[in-house]
């Protein structure tokens, strides 16, 4: 009987575990929102092709997981789109995928 009672968690332990996992998931979503914003911001200057889609993916995941930093996730999405638009502009105007200063 002791082995059986040890194998099953009590009903009181389940809500505490789900509350901890919800808090952990929300913290991860908040981190994704901030990472999305930072990657989108850096992506406007370098590595548009890599950082733009990363910002889009992280921003979308953060919003889907219910982040409390919704504004940062939305800014990350907007900057990710801007990165890709900037990349398309650079490719069509001068055939390159990087910034350069003509001179």
C-alpha positions as CSV (number, residue, x, y, z in Angstrom):
1,X,0.0,0.0,0.0
2,X,2.9,2.4,0.6
3,X,4.3,1.9,-2.8
4,X,0.9,2.7,-4.4
5,X,0.5,5.9,-2.3
6,X,4.0,7.0,-3.2
7,X,3.4,6.4,-6.9
8,X,0.3,8.7,-7.1
9,X,0.7,12.3,-6.2
10,X,-1.9,13.8,-4.0
11,X,-4.6,16.1,-5.4
12,X,-3.1,19.0,-3.4
13,X,0.2,18.7,-5.2
14,X,-1.3,19.0,-8.7
15,X,-2.5,22.6,-8.6
16,X,0.9,23.7,-7.2
17,X,2.7,22.0,-10.1
18,X,0.4,23.4,-12.7
19,X,0.8,26.9,-11.3
20,X,4.6,26.6,-11.4
21,X,4.5,25.3,-14.9
22,X,2.2,28.1,-16.0
23,X,4.5,30.7,-14.4
24,X,7.5,29.0,-16.1
25,X,5.8,29.0,-19.5
26,X,4.8,32.7,-19.1
27,X,8.4,33.6,-18.1
28,X,9.7,31.7,-21.2
29,X,7.1,33.5,-23.4
30,X,8.3,36.9,-21.9
31,X,11.9,36.0,-22.8
32,X,10.8,35.1,-26.3
33,X,9.1,38.5,-26.7
34,X,12.2,40.3,-25.6
35,X,14.4,38.1,-27.8
36,X,12.1,38.8,-30.8
37,X,12.4,42.5,-30.3
38,X,16.2,42.4,-29.9
39,X,16.7,40.2,-32.9
40,X,14.4,42.3,-35.1
41,X,16.3,45.4,-34.0
42,X,19.7,44.0,-34.7
43,X,18.4,42.4,-37.9
44,X,17.8,45.8,-39.4
45,X,21.5,46.4,-39.4
46,X,23.1,42.9,-40.0
47,X,22.0,39.5,-41.1
48,X,18.5,40.4,-42.3
49,X,18.0,37.0,-43.9
50,X,18.6,35.1,-40.6
51,X,17.5,37.5,-37.9
52,X,14.2,38.6,-39.6
53,X,12.6,35.2,-39.6
54,X,13.9,34.4,-36.1
55,X,12.2,37.6,-34.8
56,X,9.0,36.6,-36.6
57,X,9.0,33.1,-35.2
58,X,9.9,34.1,-31.6
59,X,7.3,36.9,-31.6
60,X,4.6,34.6,-32.9
61,X,5.4,32.0,-30.3
62,X,5.5,34.5,-27.5
63,X,2.0,35.8,-28.5
64,X,0.7,32.2,-28.8
65,X,2.0,31.4,-25.3
66,X,0.3,34.4,-23.7
67,X,3.2,36.7,-22.9
68,X,2.7,39.6,-20.6
69,X,5.1,41.6,-22.9
70,X,2.7,41.8,-25.8
71,X,4.0,45.1,-27.0
72,X,7.5,43.8,-27.3
73,X,6.3,40.7,-29.2
74,X,4.4,42.9,-31.6
75,X,7.4,45.1,-32.1
76,X,9.5,42.1,-32.7
77,X,7.1,40.9,-35.4
78,X,7.0,44.3,-37.0
79,X,10.8,44.6,-37.0
80,X,11.1,41.0,-38.4
81,X,8.8,42.1,-41.3
82,X,10.9,45.3,-41.7
83,X,14.1,43.2,-41.9
84,X,12.7,41.1,-44.7
85,X,11.3,44.1,-46.6
86,X,14.7,45.8,-46.2
87,X,16.4,42.7,-47.5
88,X,14.0,42.6,-50.5
89,X,14.8,46.3,-51.2
90,X,18.5,45.8,-51.0
91,X,18.4,42.8,-53.3
92,X,16.3,44.5,-55.9
93,X,18.1,47.8,-56.0
94,X,21.8,46.8,-56.1
95,X,21.8,43.0,-56.1
96,X,23.4,42.6,-52.6
97,X,22.2,41.3,-49.3
98,X,24.3,43.6,-47.1
99,X,24.7,47.2,-46.3
100,X,27.4,49.2,-48.0
101,X,28.2,52.9,-48.3
102,X,28.8,53.9,-51.9
103,X,31.9,56.0,-52.3
